[in-house]
Amino acid sequence: MEELLDRIVIDPDILVGKPIIKGTRIPVYLIIELLANGMTKKQILKEYPQLVEEDIRAALLYASRTLEREVTVTL
C-alpha cells in the first residue's frame, strides 16, 4: 500500500507545491473533491484519461495519512 504514495509528488515549481499525481498537473485535492461531490472512479478516469485507478487510491491514501498527522487543538 505504501508504494501508492510514490504516485504523489510535491514540486514547488508545479501548482505552487501542492501535492499532485506524478507526471500530471492534477492535484490530490481535486480528486478528493470530485469523489466528495459524487463522481465515481470510472467517471473521474473518463474525465482525466491520464489517470489510472491507482492514482485515485493514492490520492485517498495521501489524504488519509495527512489527516492522521494533524494535531488536534482544543479551545
C-alpha positions in Angstrom: 0.0 0.0 0.0 2.9 2.4 0.7 4.0 2.2 -2.9 0.8 4.1 -3.8 2.3 7.1 -2.1 5.1 7.1 -4.7 2.4 8.3 -7.2 2.2 11.6 -5.3 4.8 14.3 -5.7 5.3 17.8 -4.3 7.2 20.1 -6.5 7.4 23.9 -5.7 7.5 24.6 -9.4 4.2 22.8 -10.1 1.0 24.3 -8.7 2.9 26.1 -6.0 3.9 22.9 -4.4 0.5 21.3 -3.9 0.6 17.5 -3.9 -0.1 16.2 -7.4 -0.3 12.9 -9.2 3.1 12.2 -10.6 3.5 13.0 -14.3 0.4 15.2 -14.3 -0.7 18.6 -13.0 -3.7 17.1 -11.3 -3.8 17.9 -7.6 -4.7 15.4 -5.0 -7.3 17.8 -3.6 -9.2 17.8 -6.9 -9.6 14.0 -6.9 -10.8 14.1 -3.3 -13.2 16.9 -4.2 -14.6 15.1 -7.2 -15.2 11.9 -5.1 -16.8 14.0 -2.4 -19.2 15.5 -5.0 -20.4 12.1 -6.1 -18.2 11.3 -9.1 -17.3 7.6 -9.4 -13.8 6.4 -10.1 -15.0 5.4 -13.5 -16.3 8.9 -14.2 -13.0 10.5 -13.0 -10.9 8.2 -15.2 -13.1 9.1 -18.2 -12.8 12.8 -17.5 -9.0 12.6 -16.8 -7.7 9.8 -19.1 -4.1 10.4 -17.9 -5.1 8.9 -14.6 -5.3 5.3 -13.6 -7.3 3.7 -10.7 -4.1 3.5 -8.6 -3.8 7.3 -8.8 -7.2 7.7 -7.2 -6.3 5.3 -4.5 -3.1 7.1 -3.9 -4.9 10.4 -3.5 -7.2 8.9 -0.9 -4.3 7.3 0.9 -2.3 10.6 0.9 -5.3 12.5 2.2 -5.8 9.9 5.0 -2.2 10.0 6.0 -2.1 13.8 6.0 -5.2 14.0 8.2 -3.8 11.3 10.5 -0.8 13.5 11.3 -2.9 16.6 12.0 -2.7 17.9 15.6 -6.0 18.4 17.4 -6.3 21.7 19.2 -8.8 22.1 21.9 -10.2 25.6 22.6 
